[in-house]
Amino acid sequence: MPTLKYVPEHNGIELYFNAKPEEVVLDQLKENGWRWHRVKQCWFAKHNAENENFAKTLCNETPRPKTPPKKESP
């Protein structure tokens, strides 16, 4: 199971895996805009709700609920 790490100084998040993920997971990471960091040996992306929820899903954590749309006043 991957480990999620927040990197506030870069406004990013990182995913660390104990072993190479399955091809299906690698494809999902790439499709969602995550990139491989050769030096840190992790996958990283900008920190936003979409990337955080994707990472939490991979880590078997509960994703953050989407905020309901704002109601327009008449």
N, C-alpha and C positions, 0 to 999 in steps of 0.2 A: 504494500500500500504506500502511495507517495506521501511526502511530507510537504505541507504548504508553509511558506515563509513570506512574511510581508517585508518589503524593503521601502520604507517611507522616504528615505533620502533620494530615491530614484523614482518615486511614485510607481513602484512596480511590485510584482509578486513572483515568487519562484516556486517551482515544483521539483522536489528531489525524489528520485526513485532508488530503491535498494539494488535493483537489477534492471536490465534493459526492458522497457515496456513492450507489450505485444504490438504487432504491426497495426492493429486496429486502433490502439491508443495513440500510437505515433501519428497515424493519419489524422485522428481527431485533433491532436495538438496542433499539427500543421494547418489544418483547415480552419482552426479558430485563431490563427495568427500568432501562436506561440513560437518562440525561437530557441535554439539550443545554444547554451553558453559553454564553450569548450573549456575555459579555465575553471569555472565553478562546477562544471559537470551537472548542470541543471537546465530545466526549461524555464523560460521567463516571458513575462508579458507586462504591459502597462496595467496598473491597478484600476479596474473599473468593475461595476456590478456584474457585467456579463462574464468577464474573465474570472472573477472571484467565484461566481456560482459554478462555472465550468470546473474550476480547480476543486472546489468543495465536493462536487459530484464525484470526481475521480478519487478523492480522499474519503469517500463515504461519509461526508459531513452533511449537515442540513444546509442547503443553499439559502441565501437571504431572500425573503419574499419580495416580489416585485411591488413597487409602489403603485397604488391604484391611480388611474388618470385623474387629473384635477378637473373638478366640475366647473363649468363656466357659469358665471352668474348672469341672470337675465337682464 
